[in-house]
Amino acid sequence: MKVKHYSDVAAQQVEEGAKGVRIRWVINEGDGAGNFAMRHFEIAPGGHTPHHAHAWEHEVFVLTGHGSVAGPEGETPLRPGTVVFVPPDEEHHFANDGSEPLTLLCLIPMAKTCTG
């Protein structure tokens, strides 16, 4: 078992196609995880992840703040406690339209890397 605080993991700025987004890979291969990676995102007010699609799914849990997720059907509001399933190959992005940071957990298959 490994226990740590998310803030002990260095945050990295997400650059390509993003604005005001930081990511922490809080559980990954270095922790012994073989199936899933857990990432913590912090999106600044007015910030957003890149609009993109990829071949793997991910699951998202909104921790704090308010914003939206955009997909093929348009935008859906986000608030604390909202969960999102993004299926493979679906274009999407997350945006913060609030005045506080939008924070979320995002889980993806371990062998994959993506920005949001």
N, C-alpha and C positions, 0 to 999 in steps of 0.2 A: 504494500500500500504506500502511496505517496500523498502527502498532504502539504499544501502550500497556500499562500494568499496570492490572488491574481496580481496584485500590485508588485509582487516580487519578480514578476516576469517583465522584461523590458518591452515597452511599447515601440512599435515601428510605424513610421508614417507610410500610408498607402499613397503612392504617387500617381501612377498612370490612370488618368480618367477620373480621379477622385478629387474631392475638395474637403479638407478638414477632417480626415479620417485617420484614426490610429488603430492598430491591431496588436493584440497580444495572443500568442499561441500558448494558451495556458495548459493544455495537455496535448502532447505530441509523442512522436517516437522516442524522444529523449527521456520521456517519463515511463517508457515501457508499453505505451499504448500501441496495439497492433491493428485495430480496426477503425477507430474514429479519432479525429482531431477536434479539440474544442478551442474555439477562438473567441476572444472578447473584443468587440468593436466599440469604439467611442467616436461618435460623429458630432462634430461641433455644430452649433446653431448655423443654419444656412449651408451646411455641408452635405455631401452625398457620396455614395460609392459609385464606381463606374457602371454604366449601363452595359450589361454583358450577358452571355450565356455560356454554359459549359456542359460537358457530358455527364456530370454527376449531380445528385441531389444535395440539398442541405436543409437543415432544420434550424429555425431561429426562434429565440425566446427574448422578447423585449423586457429589459430590466428597468430602465428609467427613460424619461423624456417622452416627446411626442414627435411624430413624423409620418412618413408614408412609405409604402413599398409599391413600386410601379411594375406592372407586368402586362401581358397581352390584353387583359381585360380593363386596363386603366390603373388608377391609383387607389389604394386602400389605406385608410388611416391606421396608425400604430399608436399604442399607448402601453404603459406597463402591464405586463401579463399577456399581451398579445403573442400568439405563436403563429409562425409562418412555415409552410412546407413549400420549397421551391423544387419542382421536378427537374429532371435532367433536360437540357437543351431549351429551357424556357428563359427568354430575355427578362431581365429584372434589374432593379437598383433600389437602394434604400436612401431616403433623404430625411434630414432633420428640418422641420418647419417650426420648431418651438424655440424658446429662449434659453433652454438648458441643454446640456449634452444628451444625445440619444445614445443609450448604451444597450448592447444586445449580446447574447451568446449565439454562436453559430457553430453547428457541428457538421463536419463533412467526412467522407471516407478518408482514411489515413494517407493513402497513396496519392491524393490529389492536393493541389494548391490552388487557391483562388483569392480574390480580393473582396468578395462580398456577396 
